[in-house]
Amino acid sequence: MAFFLTSISHAVPALQFSTTCFHGELSSLSSSSSSSSSSFMGPRLASFPSTFPGKSSSFGKGLVVYSKRISGLEEAIRIRRERELRTSTASQRRPPLRRGKVSQQLPVPDHIPKPPYAGTKILPEISKEYQIHDAEGILKMRAACELAAQVLDHAGTLVRPSVTTNEIDKVVHQMIVDAGAYPSPLGYGGFPKSVCTSVNECMCHGIPDSRQLQDGDIINIDVTVYLNGYHGDTSKTFFCGNVSDAMKRLVKVTEECLHKGIAVCKDGALYRKIGKRISEHAEKFGYGVVDRFVGHGVGNVFHSEPLIFHHRNDKPGFMVEGQTFTIEPILTLGSTECITWEDNWTTLTADGSPAAQFEHTILITKTGAEILTKA
């Protein structure tokens, strides 16, 4: 379950340009750069006095043209992404996501151990303690993560047109409590359901409701279980019926980004390598990496340090053997800016473009990372 950052320092994207001042005068953009969302900005024109130091005369206004040479691959990616955005909008013609009816939260039997926040509706602060486990703790983490993976795998089989996300929540809830575990999202900061279901343009934290899944939807199902005092956290984006090629590609690349990030993890590795590797792969396909939601330490506590940034960043810190945390990148077909509904949870892309997410809980080892939530 991703954690939302209200304010962070944004890394500068590799291909982002902005209007600047040159010799005290504002540059004016040519008509070829009509969209600020494009990864390439065309020639930039600057008008300024051509007076040189030590000279008393001025040669009037000079015209300087700035341009950026781009490779054929970069141009092909840009063209394909624009085509995919047009295709996704024109061919789907689906209405924007609307809130359905949210039913009452489901009960958890009294004999099942509950996390400290259960029943309080208080959003816990991020714990500053890194979650590094001994042998017994690792065994318990494996058990919790194995259950989460099994529940997620089963939830994916429920995805089909006409099924409601509320029905998915009921099945997930029952499967978790039948295993003697607690559904971690339930009651966390007042979250009313046992699983997050994020459809189409919903980036994350979608609340299950009465909306029926439609043919062509994509849905991220985010499962976290609390078993024997430990949380296991995982998510995956599933296809509902006949999904467009553009959305299939987005989902495929998002999953690849997750595994690219995991591949750099090991004892002593810098956390920032994760974001670098994810961003490099996403940019090859012209996708945006959402920077407002991060991975996190997980174990006895649901959310703790370190925060795992999925975009390029210069954050300090390195991984330690025995440590567990999540990696959970969100990629979008369009803007990475987001809006949040009044429920304070459901977060959508600002432009309504599709978003996809994948998540694993991993254990840092001496030579790499063990995926604990692998099905």
C-alpha positions, 0 to 999 in steps of 0.5 A, a space after each residue: 500500500 503506497 504512502 502519499 507524500 504531501 510535499 517532496 523535492 522533485 527531481 528534474 526529468 531528463 527531457 524537461 525544458 522550461 521558459 527561461 530568462 536570457 540576459 535579463 529578457 524572457 525567452 519566447 517559445 516558438 509555435 512548434 512547442 505547443 504542449 508543455 507535456 511533450 518530452 521534446 520542446 522545439 526551437 526556442 527563440 530569445 530576443 536580447 540587446 546585442 551589446 558587448 562588454 566594453 563597447 559603447 554601441 549596440 547592434 539592436 535586437 539579435 535573434 538566437 535560436 536554441 534547439 535540442 537534437 533528439 535521436 530517432 528513437 526519442 522521436 519515435 517514442 514521442 510520436 507513439 505516446 501521442 498516438 496512444 493517448 489519442 487512441 486511448 481517449 478516442 477508442 475507449 470513450 468511457 466516462 470518467 471514474 465516479 464514486 459508487 456506493 460504499 457499503 459498511 465495513 466488514 467485521 473481523 472476528 475477535 480472536 484474530 490479533 489486530 494491529 494497534 491502529 485498528 478501530 481508531 481511525 487515526 492515521 499513524 505516523 511513519 515509523 522512523 525505525 528501519 525494519 531489520 529482522 532476525 531469523 524468527 522475524 524473517 520466517 514470520 515475514 515470509 508467512 505474511 507475505 506468502 498469504 498476501 500473495 495467495 490472496 492477491 492471486 485469487 482476487 485476480 481470478 475474480 476480475 471480469 465485466 459486471 463484477 463490482 469492486 465491493 464483491 472483490 473486497 468481500 472475497 478478499 476479506 473472508 479469505 484473509 480472516 479465514 487464514 487467521 489474519 487481519 486485512 491491514 487496510 481496514 481502519 487504517 486512517 479510517 480506510 473503510 475496506 479490506 483491500 484497495 481497488 484502483 480502476 483505470 485512471 485511479 493511481 492508487 487507494 481506490 475504495 471498493 464500491 458498487 461500481 461494476 467493472 467494464 470490458 476494457 478496464 484495468 484494475 490494481 488490487 492492493 492486498 496487505 495482511 497482518 499475520 502473527 504481528 507482521 504485515 505482508 504487502 503486494 499489488 498487481 494490475 489486472 486486465 478486465 475483458 478486452 483491454 486496448 493495446 496501449 493499456 496492455 503495454 502500460 501494464 507490461 512496462 510497469 511490471 518490468 519497472 518493478 523488477 528493474 528496481 528490485 534487480 539493483 537491491 542488495 546489502 550496501 546498495 543505495 536506495 536511489 538506484 531503485 528510482 534511477 533504474 525505474 525511471 530509465 526503463 519507463 522513459 524508454 517507452 515515454 511513460 511518466 513515473 508518479 513521484 507522489 507515492 512511495 514504497 516503504 519499510 514494512 514488517 511489524 509496522 505497516 509503514 516505516 522508513 525508508 521511503 522508496 522513491 520510484 523516480 530519479 532522486 538524490 536521497 541518501 541511505 543504503 540497504 542493509 541485510 535482513 531489511 524488508 520494504 516495498 517497491 511499488 511504482 506507478 506509471 501513467 500514460 499521460 500526466 503524473 499530476 494527481 487529484 484526490 477525492 473528498 474521501 481523502 484516499 481515492 487518487 486519480 490522474 489529473 488528466 484522466 489518463 490510465 495508470 498502472 501499479 505493481 508492488 512486492 515486499 522484498 527482503 535484502 540479502 547479502 547478494 541481492 533481494 528475495 521477493 517475499 510476495 512472489 506467488 
